[in-house]
Amino acid sequence: MSKFKIVWSLESITDLKKIQNNVSKSKLKKITIAPKQILFGEQYQIDDYRKDCRRILIGNYKILYLFKNNEIRIIKIFNSLHHPINSLL
């Protein structure tokens, strides 16, 4: 379990609400639990399109987060099979 404070942005909460009817309950659970499993802020790769964010991949879903001052801020969640630039708008 993460030793960091995890903050979900309003956009990431909206993203979760949008995808909850399109994914299985187990996939949704994996997406919501993934940030809690971060052991150190730089654990995941820097995203290819958002260089200020790191990414967690859960199947074809991407979770973008920022790490600063011992806080993990979830920025965006989206299906990575869609055009990535459009998903970041």
trRosetta pair geometry for C-beta under 8 A, 3 or more apart (Angstrom, degrees):
i j d omega theta_ij theta_ji phi_ij phi_ji
1 36 5.6 -32 -144 163 73 96
1 37 7.1 -59 -108 -96 33 47
2 6 6.4 84 82 -49 150 113
2 35 6.7 -31 -28 143 154 63
2 36 4.9 -131 6 -161 107 41
2 37 6.5 -38 -45 0 89 7
2 38 4.8 31 -101 59 117 76
2 39 7.0 -131 -107 -80 61 33
2 72 6.8 -56 -173 4 154 143
3 39 7.7 47 7 -147 96 49
3 70 8.0 -61 114 -161 85 104
4 38 6.6 -35 33 89 126 113
4 41 7.1 104 -72 -76 157 86
4 67 7.6 -45 -153 -136 165 96
4 70 5.4 -158 -126 178 89 65
4 71 6.2 163 178 -110 104 21
4 72 4.9 92 113 -14 134 99
5 70 6.7 71 16 125 90 83
5 71 4.8 -27 70 -115 100 80
5 72 7.1 -178 87 27 48 69
6 35 5.0 116 -136 131 135 126
6 36 6.5 -69 -31 -80 157 66
6 71 7.7 162 -88 -165 23 65
6 72 4.9 -19 -109 70 70 105
6 74 6.9 35 -177 -24 92 103
7 71 6.1 11 0 180 115 112
7 72 7.1 169 25 87 68 51
7 73 4.8 -19 70 -110 104 72
7 74 7.0 -161 92 19 49 75
8 12 4.9 -126 -167 86 83 121
8 13 5.3 97 137 -58 121 89
8 16 7.9 -17 -165 -13 139 136
8 74 4.8 -13 -116 54 62 121
9 12 4.6 96 54 5 81 100
9 13 7.1 -143 94 -4 44 84
9 73 6.4 62 -48 174 96 94
9 74 6.1 -139 8 89 81 66
9 75 5.6 38 5 -124 142 37
9 76 7.6 -22 56 -54 132 53
10 13 5.7 -54 -151 36 34 112
10 14 6.4 37 150 -19 66 105
11 14 5.6 -54 -150 37 33 113
11 15 6.3 39 149 -24 65 103
11 75 7.0 0 75 174 121 51
11 76 6.0 -30 122 -93 119 73
12 15 5.3 -46 -147 32 36 118
12 16 6.6 42 152 -22 64 99
12 63 7.9 57 -140 -146 121 85
12 74 4.3 120 -156 122 174 103
12 75 6.2 126 -56 104 115 12
12 76 5.9 -127 -85 -88 82 20
12 77 5.5 85 -147 -9 80 97
13 16 5.7 -48 -153 31 33 113
13 17 6.7 34 149 -18 63 103
14 17 5.7 -54 -152 35 34 112
14 18 6.4 36 150 -22 66 105
15 18 5.7 -55 -150 33 32 113
15 19 6.4 12 160 -5 67 110
15 76 6.2 120 -51 -161 158 55
15 77 4.0 151 124 56 137 89
15 78 6.3 -85 -148 -65 128 67
16 19 6.3 -68 -145 44 28 97
16 20 6.2 45 158 -49 66 101
16 28 7.5 96 -160 -152 89 98
16 31 7.3 169 -115 117 93 130
16 32 7.1 66 -129 -81 134 98
16 77 6.1 56 -63 52 67 148
17 20 6.0 -39 -144 4 28 118
18 22 7.8 -8 139 8 64 121
19 22 5.2 -78 -156 50 57 107
19 23 5.5 21 158 -3 96 115
19 28 7.3 168 112 -102 98 94
19 31 7.8 16 97 39 140 177
19 61 7.2 80 -163 -112 163 133
19 77 6.8 -97 7 120 144 115
19 79 7.3 158 -109 -48 123 94
20 23 6.9 -70 -133 44 24 90
20 28 5.7 58 -123 -115 72 142
23 27 4.1 -108 171 86 116 129
23 28 5.3 144 93 -54 116 83
23 31 7.6 64 103 -13 163 136
23 61 7.5 -11 -86 -47 151 139
24 27 4.6 96 55 6 82 101
24 28 7.0 -146 94 -4 43 86
25 28 5.6 -54 -147 39 33 113
25 29 6.3 38 153 -22 65 105
26 29 5.6 -51 -148 34 32 115
26 30 6.5 36 151 -21 63 102
27 30 5.6 -51 -150 33 34 113
27 31 6.5 36 151 -20 65 103
27 58 7.0 136 -165 143 78 114
27 59 6.2 -25 -137 3 115 146
27 61 7.5 120 171 1 109 136
28 31 5.6 -52 -150 34 33 113
28 32 6.4 23 155 -12 66 107
29 32 6.0 -60 -145 41 31 104
29 33 5.9 21 159 -14 67 114
30 33 6.0 -62 -138 43 26 105
30 34 6.3 47 159 -48 63 98
30 58 5.0 158 123 -157 111 131
30 59 7.8 92 91 -10 144 102
31 34 6.0 -37 -150 3 26 118
31 58 5.1 -163 -86 67 70 160
31 61 5.8 -29 -100 105 120 151
31 63 6.6 156 -157 -63 82 123
31 77 6.5 76 -174 -150 126 140
32 35 7.9 -56 -179 23 34 97
33 36 5.4 -65 -167 38 55 116
33 37 6.5 50 143 -25 82 107
34 37 5.9 -65 -156 31 35 111
34 38 7.9 54 149 -41 63 86
34 56 4.9 143 155 147 134 150
34 58 5.7 -113 -59 -61 147 126
34 63 6.0 155 88 20 139 157
35 38 5.9 -26 -166 -9 48 115
35 56 7.1 -145 -73 -1 62 159
35 63 6.8 -126 -57 151 95 149
35 65 6.4 136 -113 -79 111 152
35 72 5.6 168 -169 126 110 141
35 74 5.8 -74 -74 -70 153 114
38 41 7.1 54 161 -98 126 34
38 43 5.3 -173 -148 28 80 143
38 44 7.5 -69 -114 -13 105 105
38 56 7.9 -98 -72 -75 104 132
38 65 7.9 -104 -63 85 157 160
38 72 5.9 123 56 -87 153 155
39 43 5.9 110 48 -83 75 139
40 43 5.1 132 65 -56 71 92
41 54 7.7 157 164 2 66 153
41 67 3.2 139 -160 174 112 155
41 70 7.9 -113 -59 -109 125 36
41 72 7.0 -165 -117 -84 81 89
42 54 7.1 -171 -133 -86 43 149
42 67 6.9 -127 -56 56 54 154
43 54 7.6 99 60 162 62 153
44 54 4.5 120 81 164 97 113
44 55 5.8 -136 144 71 127 42
44 56 5.3 -95 -95 -77 164 66
44 65 7.9 82 52 46 134 108
45 54 6.5 151 85 -152 30 81
45 55 6.0 -26 74 48 83 92
46 51 6.0 26 168 -148 120 56
46 53 7.3 125 -155 86 63 42
46 54 5.8 -62 -97 -99 43 64
46 55 7.6 62 164 3 15 89
47 50 4.4 21 79 56 137 79
47 51 6.9 -126 71 -76 76 27
47 53 4.8 8 8 84 126 94
47 54 6.6 165 -27 -141 82 14
47 55 4.4 102 -83 -38 90 116
47 62 7.6 92 -118 177 117 131
47 64 5.9 -10 -51 -116 151 104
48 84 7.4 15 76 149 109 167
49 84 5.1 180 -29 140 154 124
49 85 6.4 -156 -145 -84 142 63
49 88 6.0 -144 125 -39 132 152
50 53 4.1 15 114 27 119 115
50 64 5.7 36 62 -145 149 142
50 75 7.5 -162 154 96 162 152
50 76 7.8 138 -25 34 163 132
50 88 6.3 176 -55 -129 110 137
52 66 6.7 -10 142 -103 90 106
53 64 4.1 17 162 -172 150 102
53 65 6.2 129 -160 59 94 25
53 66 5.8 -72 -108 -69 73 70
53 75 5.7 -93 -109 29 136 148
53 76 7.8 -22 -135 31 169 101
54 64 7.3 148 74 -153 37 56
54 65 5.7 -31 63 67 86 81
54 66 7.6 139 16 -98 82 27
54 67 6.6 10 10 -9 129 108
55 62 5.3 -27 -159 -164 116 101
55 63 6.7 139 -158 71 58 51
55 64 5.6 -28 -97 -97 76 63
55 65 7.7 154 -93 20 28 74
56 62 7.3 143 72 -160 48 50
56 63 4.2 -13 56 58 101 108
56 65 7.0 28 -8 2 104 116
57 61 7.3 146 -157 80 51 49
57 62 5.9 -22 -101 -102 68 68
57 63 7.8 -157 -70 21 23 77
57 80 7.1 -26 -125 -11 98 155
58 61 4.9 -20 69 67 88 102
58 63 6.8 42 0 -15 108 109
60 79 5.7 23 124 -159 102 77
60 80 5.3 -142 179 49 66 88
60 81 4.9 2 -178 -30 134 104
61 77 6.3 11 179 -176 111 90
61 78 7.0 174 -149 92 72 23
61 79 5.9 -47 -97 -99 67 49
61 80 6.6 161 -124 -7 13 90
62 76 7.9 11 104 107 91 92
62 77 7.1 176 86 -147 50 48
62 78 5.9 -16 55 62 92 72
62 79 7.8 98 13 -164 82 6
62 80 4.4 91 -27 -64 112 111
62 87 7.9 89 52 128 121 149
63 74 6.3 -47 -174 -141 103 102
63 76 7.7 171 -152 89 40 50
63 77 5.2 -7 -104 -103 70 86
64 74 7.5 111 80 -164 52 56
64 75 4.5 -54 102 63 100 109
64 76 4.5 15 40 52 117 89
64 77 7.5 -152 19 -70 72 42
65 72 5.3 1 178 -174 136 90
65 73 6.2 153 -159 76 77 46
65 74 5.2 -39 -98 -101 95 49
65 75 6.0 174 -102 2 31 88
66 72 7.5 158 78 -155 47 45
66 73 4.6 -10 56 57 96 104
66 75 6.1 80 -15 -47 93 118
67 71 7.3 166 -150 81 48 47
67 72 5.7 -15 -100 -101 77 68
67 73 7.8 -172 -77 20 30 74
68 71 6.0 -24 73 58 63 92
68 73 7.3 -14 31 2 97 115
74 77 7.2 3 174 -45 114 99
76 87 7.7 126 158 145 132 90
76 88 6.8 72 141 -122 174 63
78 82 6.7 -83 161 50 109 122
78 87 4.0 140 146 -175 158 123
78 88 7.6 -125 16 -65 157 51
79 82 5.0 80 87 -4 97 104
79 87 7.1 -146 58 -112 60 138
80 84 6.6 11 -147 -89 70 94
80 87 7.5 -104 -103 26 41 173
82 86 6.4 -96 148 77 106 111
82 87 5.1 121 91 -63 115 114
83 86 4.3 60 83 16 106 112
83 87 6.7 176 86 -17 53 88
84 87 5.5 -58 -146 35 33 114
84 88 6.6 29 159 -21 66 106
85 88 6.0 -61 -155 32 32 109
85 89 7.3 41 149 -33 62 98
86 89 5.9 -44 -158 12 40 116
